[in-house]
Amino acid sequence: MSDPKSGRNGELFLSARGLCREFGFGDRKTLAVNNVDFEFHRGEIISIVGESGSGKTTLAKMVLGLLKPTGGEIFFEGKPRDISTHRKRKLYWQNIQAIFQDPFSTYNIFNKVDLVLLDCIRLQGQGNLSKTEKFEKMKDACRFVNLKFEELSNKYPFELSGGQMQRLMIARIFMLRPKLLIADEPTSMIDACSRATILDMLLKLRDETTMTIVFITHDIGLAYYISDMVYIMEHGNIVEQGTADEAILHPKSDYTKRLLGDVPKIYDPWDFTSAAG
């Protein structure tokens, strides 16, 4: 389990009340997120857990400002969030960033790695740094994720492996130092060894910056291992929430119990009787 610097004693950074998101019209209308409340505190690691279609990614997109809620409100640093103009959205995105599931669709295929990292420097308002200073910043970011900038320079992201692209995304976060990171299934497309490395890098970054990290995941075991707080979603509703121990070791909802029942238990004997015949 993680040991946050702030935990629930940290400042309330982002919260929502009665958050809803509908898609479609009339009989085809779907309520993807239904009356959701949450609180994200500074320095916490939070997991939002659910199966495909549970609404967790839709919720993440609303937090990022990529989808507009159809009901409820999001509060940013204690005030109603206002991202009504391009300038206000840009300021918001300086504080809130994301790592997505598919690294191949994250990057602009026409931008080389150098430009990907230079954009981070510009977003921080440091575009007036000297060429040498920019080069050192890019080298430091790559070094943090065990990459060598010299080996990436002048390459396009699609020339890198999936693991390298995921590390490059974390290098971006290292440079931007947002207050909150949404990590949407960031390790689902890489091997187990790289997965552990990526998680360790994210946890190290949290420890260095007291950044809040929100994991969007279907893996309840991972959620228990890394999280301070857990929200379980089913059909757009939060059906369980609390500390990792409260939500996963002492679940109240049938849905959470079913998710836990689907987790393989290495020491339990295997029962093949149901497959007989």
C-alpha positions in Angstrom: 0.0 0.0 0.0 1.2 3.5 -0.7 2.1 6.0 2.0 1.0 9.4 0.7 2.6 12.6 2.0 -0.8 14.2 2.4 -3.6 11.6 2.1 -7.0 12.8 3.3 -5.2 15.4 5.4 -4.0 17.0 2.1 -5.9 19.9 0.6 -9.1 19.1 -1.3 -7.9 19.6 -4.9 -10.8 18.4 -7.2 -14.3 17.4 -6.3 -17.7 16.8 -8.0 -21.3 16.9 -6.9 -24.1 15.1 -8.7 -22.1 14.6 -11.9 -24.0 13.2 -14.9 -23.3 12.5 -18.5 -26.0 11.4 -21.0 -25.5 10.2 -24.6 -28.2 9.9 -27.2 -31.8 11.0 -27.3 -35.2 9.7 -26.4 -35.4 5.9 -26.2 -31.7 5.7 -27.2 -30.6 7.8 -24.4 -27.9 6.3 -22.2 -26.9 7.6 -18.8 -23.1 6.8 -18.8 -22.4 8.6 -15.5 -25.2 9.0 -13.0 -25.2 11.4 -10.1 -21.5 10.8 -9.1 -19.8 12.5 -6.2 -16.1 12.4 -5.5 -13.2 14.1 -3.7 -9.6 14.0 -4.8 -7.1 15.3 -2.3 -3.5 16.5 -2.9 -1.0 13.6 -2.9 -3.5 10.8 -3.0 -3.5 7.8 -5.3 -7.1 7.0 -6.3 -8.4 4.1 -8.4 -11.7 4.2 -10.2 -12.5 0.5 -10.9 -15.1 -1.0 -13.2 -15.7 -3.3 -16.1 -16.0 -2.0 -19.7 -19.1 0.2 -20.0 -19.1 1.1 -16.3 -18.6 4.8 -17.0 -15.1 5.2 -15.6 -13.5 6.5 -18.8 -16.4 8.9 -19.4 -15.9 10.2 -15.9 -12.2 10.7 -16.5 -12.9 12.6 -19.7 -15.2 15.0 -17.8 -12.5 15.5 -15.2 -10.1 16.3 -18.0 -12.5 18.7 -19.6 -12.8 16.7 -22.8 -16.5 16.0 -22.2 -19.1 18.4 -20.9 -21.3 17.2 -18.0 -25.0 17.1 -18.7 -25.6 17.6 -15.0 -23.8 18.4 -11.7 -20.7 20.4 -11.2 -16.9 20.0 -10.8 -15.0 22.1 -8.3 -11.4 22.9 -8.9 -9.3 24.1 -6.0 -12.5 25.0 -4.0 -14.2 26.9 -6.8 -16.6 25.9 -9.6 -14.5 24.9 -12.5 -14.5 27.3 -15.4 -13.0 26.1 -18.7 -15.3 28.2 -20.9 -12.5 29.8 -22.9 -9.3 28.5 -24.6 -7.2 30.5 -22.2 -9.0 29.0 -19.2 -8.7 25.5 -20.5 -5.0 25.9 -21.1 -4.5 27.1 -17.5 -6.6 24.1 -16.3 -4.5 21.6 -18.4 -1.3 23.0 -16.9 -2.6 21.5 -13.6 -4.3 18.3 -14.9 -2.8 15.9 -17.5 -3.4 12.4 -18.7 -1.7 9.2 -19.8 -4.0 7.0 -22.0 -4.3 3.3 -22.6 -3.1 3.3 -26.2 0.3 5.1 -26.7 0.0 4.7 -30.5 -3.0 7.0 -30.6 -1.6 9.5 -28.1 1.0 11.2 -30.3 0.7 13.3 -33.4 2.4 11.1 -36.0 3.9 14.2 -37.7 5.7 15.4 -34.5 9.1 14.0 -33.6 10.1 13.2 -30.0 12.0 16.5 -29.7 8.8 18.5 -30.5 6.7 16.4 -28.1 9.1 17.4 -25.2 9.6 21.0 -26.4 5.8 21.5 -26.3 6.0 20.7 -22.6 8.6 23.4 -22.0 6.4 25.9 -23.9 3.3 24.8 -22.0 5.2 25.7 -18.8 5.8 29.2 -20.2 9.6 28.5 -20.5 9.9 28.9 -24.3 12.5 31.6 -23.8 15.1 29.2 -22.3 18.3 28.8 -24.2 18.7 25.8 -26.6 21.2 24.3 -24.1 18.8 24.7 -21.1 15.9 23.1 -23.1 18.2 20.2 -24.2 19.1 19.6 -20.5 15.5 19.6 -19.4 14.6 17.0 -22.1 17.6 14.9 -21.1 16.6 15.0 -17.4 13.0 13.9 -18.3 14.2 11.0 -20.4 16.7 10.0 -17.8 13.9 9.8 -15.2 12.2 7.1 -17.2 15.4 5.3 -18.1 15.6 6.5 -21.6 18.5 8.3 -23.4 17.3 11.4 -25.2 20.1 11.1 -27.7 18.7 7.8 -28.8 15.2 9.2 -29.2 16.1 12.6 -30.8 14.9 13.1 -34.3 12.7 10.0 -34.2 8.9 9.8 -34.6 7.0 8.2 -31.7 5.8 5.3 -34.0 9.5 4.4 -34.4 9.6 3.5 -30.7 8.3 0.4 -28.9 5.1 0.5 -26.9 7.1 0.5 -23.7 9.2 3.4 -24.9 6.2 5.4 -25.9 4.6 4.8 -22.4 7.8 6.0 -20.8 7.9 9.0 -23.1 4.4 9.9 -21.8 5.7 9.8 -18.3 8.7 11.9 -19.3 6.2 14.5 -20.4 4.5 14.4 -17.0 7.9 14.7 -15.3 8.4 17.9 -17.3 4.9 19.3 -16.8 4.6 18.5 -13.1 0.8 18.7 -13.1 -1.1 18.7 -9.8 -3.3 15.8 -11.0 -2.6 13.0 -13.4 -5.4 10.8 -14.9 -3.8 7.4 -15.8 -6.4 5.5 -18.0 -5.2 1.8 -18.1 -1.6 3.0 -18.7 -0.1 -0.4 -18.5 -2.6 -2.6 -20.3 -0.7 -2.8 -23.6 2.7 -3.7 -22.3 4.4 -6.7 -20.8 4.4 -7.5 -17.1 8.0 -6.4 -16.5 7.5 -3.1 -18.2 4.2 -2.7 -16.4 5.9 -2.9 -13.0 8.5 -0.4 -14.1 5.9 2.1 -15.3 4.0 1.9 -12.0 7.2 2.4 -10.0 8.0 5.5 -12.1 4.5 7.0 -11.5 4.7 6.3 -7.7 8.2 7.8 -7.6 6.9 10.9 -9.4 4.0 11.2 -6.9 6.5 10.9 -4.0 8.7 13.7 -5.5 5.9 16.1 -6.3 2.9 15.2 -4.1 0.9 14.9 -7.4 -2.5 13.3 -7.2 -2.8 10.3 -9.4 -6.2 8.8 -10.5 -5.9 5.4 -12.1 -8.8 4.3 -14.3 -8.6 0.5 -14.3 -10.6 -2.8 -14.4 -7.9 -4.5 -12.2 -9.2 -4.5 -8.7 -6.0 -6.2 -7.4 -3.9 -3.4 -8.8 -6.2 -0.9 -7.3 -5.8 -2.5 -3.9 -2.0 -2.6 -4.2 -1.4 1.1 -5.2 -4.4 3.1 -3.9 -5.2 5.2 -1.0 -8.9 5.6 -2.0 -11.0 3.4 -4.3 -14.2 4.1 -6.2 -16.0 1.2 -7.8 -18.3 2.0 -10.7 -21.2 -0.1 -12.2 -23.5 1.2 -15.0 -22.5 4.8 -14.4 -23.0 4.6 -10.6 -20.4 4.6 -7.8 -21.5 1.5 -5.8 -18.6 1.4 -3.4 -16.0 3.9 -2.1 -13.6 4.2 0.7 -10.0 3.5 1.5 -8.5 0.5 -0.3 -9.0 -1.6 2.8 -12.6 -0.5 3.3 -13.7 -0.9 -0.3 -11.8 -4.1 -1.2 -11.2 -6.0 2.1 -14.7 -5.2 3.5 -16.9 -4.7 0.4 -20.6 -4.0 0.9 -21.9 -4.1 -2.7 -22.6 -7.3 -4.6 -20.8 -5.9 -7.6 -17.6 -5.4 -5.7 -17.8 -8.9 -4.3 -18.3 -10.3 -7.8 -15.2 -8.4 -9.1 -13.2 -9.8 -6.2 -14.6 -13.3 -6.9 -13.2 -13.1 -10.5 -9.7 -12.4 -9.2 -7.6 -15.7 -9.5 -6.4 -17.0 -6.2 -3.1 -18.7 -6.6 -3.4 -21.1 -3.7 -7.0 -22.1 -4.2 -7.5 -25.6 -5.8 -8.9 -25.4 -9.4 -12.4 -26.7 -9.9 -12.9 -28.3 -13.3 -16.2 -29.9 -12.5 -18.3 -27.1 -14.1 -16.4 -27.6 -17.4 -17.0 -31.4 -17.4 -19.2 -32.8 -20.2 
